[in-house]
Amino acid sequence: MTILKAALLLFAVFYLLPLGISAALYQTRMAGTDWWNADRSSAGLLPPARSPGAVVRVFAAPTVRWRGIFAVHCWIVFKPEGATAYTRYDYTAWGDPIRLNGFAPDGRWFGQVPEVVYAADGPAAAAMIPRMQAAIAGYAWRNLGDYRAWPGPNSNTFVAAVLDSIPGIGVTLPPNAIGKDYPHDGRWLRPSPSGTGFRLSLGGYGGLTLGWVEGLEVNILGAVAGIDLRRPAIKLPGLGRIGMRGPDGSGVPTPVAASSGTD
């Protein structure tokens, strides 16, 4: 009984309490807001499209309506070298799951300003884009009816799968990107997304991730709690990552233009 009580206490502190705080913050943030006519204009987070260099970005923003208490929605934006426009990919519950340029590349997600989860520019970005395009074209869960908000495959599963196609990218999605741990390729035990550890996923309903980039993450019904020792921080359901920030402000690796794309 002592072990059970300790387990229940830990669950309350690291799962229920953060979700309660996230719910309160959501009420404050969204009070009086109508999601259907919320601002979806550019947040000004991208270099000018006319700039000649290649660009890759991964963005995340709280999901629509009450689901924003629990999770963020991630999407991918890139621009090949010499291109004059950005291409945005989302994975959504309406229409064809893979949505091309359905929104402004760095647009607010129904009123919420996105954060930069990952950024690469110049040669590093140029080397990634063909792999990303191939991963998107070959994504297994691309048919009508494939989308499932929980435990996946959802928008975050899609982005995780595309990032998985780039060896050594050294990045992980936010802990509140529910669906990122869904086994998109059917492998329940595999290297962690960054390639610096391992991930056990029980169909997205539970699991464990341990890696140098990811730190320790425990997934219970899609909600992730954990700790990051590399950049000291805690990870909490609903609230995401709290602690030392990365060079792009999000707490994850950001290659510079001259790098190889690894951390």
Salt bridges, closest charged atoms under 4 A:
ASP39 OD2 - ARG108 NE 3.55
ASP90 OD2 - HIS73 NE2 2.75
ASP90 OD1 - ARG88 NE 2.60
ASP121 OD1 - ARG57 NH2 3.11
ASP164 OD2 - HIS184 NE2 2.90
ASP164 OD2 - ARG190 NH2 3.65
ASP181 OD1 - LYS180 NZ 3.17
ASP185 OD2 - ARG187 NH1 3.84
ASP185 OD2 - ARG190 NH1 2.23
GLU217 OE1 - LYS180 NZ 2.72
GLU217 OE2 - LYS235 NZ 2.73
ASP228 OD2 - ARG241 NH2 2.81
ASP263 OD2 - ARG230 NH2 1.70
